[in-house]
């Protein structure tokens, strides 16, 4: 698997969740690594992505 940037990880997560019909809309949270989704049943789904460096 190739190394992905934080932005790429956020975009992939957003695209995957928005492709599901259960999620109605999305907006960014207060931090650049946060995505907040609204589920059609009224729940809010909050995703925060962190990228950690590999240590040998």
C-alpha positions as CSV (number, residue, x, y, z in Angstrom):
1,X,0.0,0.0,0.0
2,X,1.3,3.4,-0.9
3,X,1.8,6.2,1.6
4,X,-1.2,8.5,1.7
5,X,-1.3,12.1,2.9
6,X,-3.7,13.2,5.6
7,X,-5.7,15.1,2.9
8,X,-5.9,11.9,0.8
9,X,-7.1,9.8,3.7
10,X,-9.8,12.4,4.6
11,X,-10.9,12.5,0.9
12,X,-11.1,8.7,0.7
13,X,-13.1,8.5,3.9
14,X,-15.5,11.2,2.8
15,X,-16.0,9.6,-0.6
16,X,-16.6,6.1,0.9
17,X,-19.2,7.3,3.5
18,X,-21.0,9.7,1.1
19,X,-21.3,6.8,-1.4
20,X,-23.6,5.0,1.2
21,X,-27.2,6.0,1.0
22,X,-27.5,6.1,4.8
23,X,-25.4,9.3,5.0
24,X,-27.3,12.4,3.9
25,X,-24.7,15.1,4.1
26,X,-21.2,16.0,5.4
27,X,-19.3,19.0,6.6
28,X,-15.8,19.5,8.0
29,X,-15.3,19.8,11.8
30,X,-13.3,22.5,13.5
31,X,-10.0,20.7,12.7
32,X,-8.7,19.8,9.2
33,X,-8.7,16.1,9.9
34,X,-12.4,15.9,11.1
35,X,-15.4,15.1,9.0
36,X,-18.9,15.2,10.4
37,X,-21.7,13.2,8.6
38,X,-25.4,13.2,9.2
39,X,-27.1,9.8,9.1
40,X,-30.6,9.7,7.7
41,X,-31.9,8.5,11.1
42,X,-30.7,11.8,12.7
43,X,-27.5,10.6,14.2
44,X,-24.2,12.4,13.6
45,X,-21.1,10.5,12.7
46,X,-17.8,12.2,13.5
47,X,-14.6,10.9,12.0
48,X,-11.1,12.1,12.9
49,X,-8.2,10.8,11.0
50,X,-4.6,10.7,12.3
51,X,-1.6,9.7,10.3
52,X,1.3,8.3,12.4
53,X,4.9,8.0,11.2
54,X,6.3,4.5,11.1
55,X,9.1,3.8,13.6
56,X,11.5,1.0,12.9
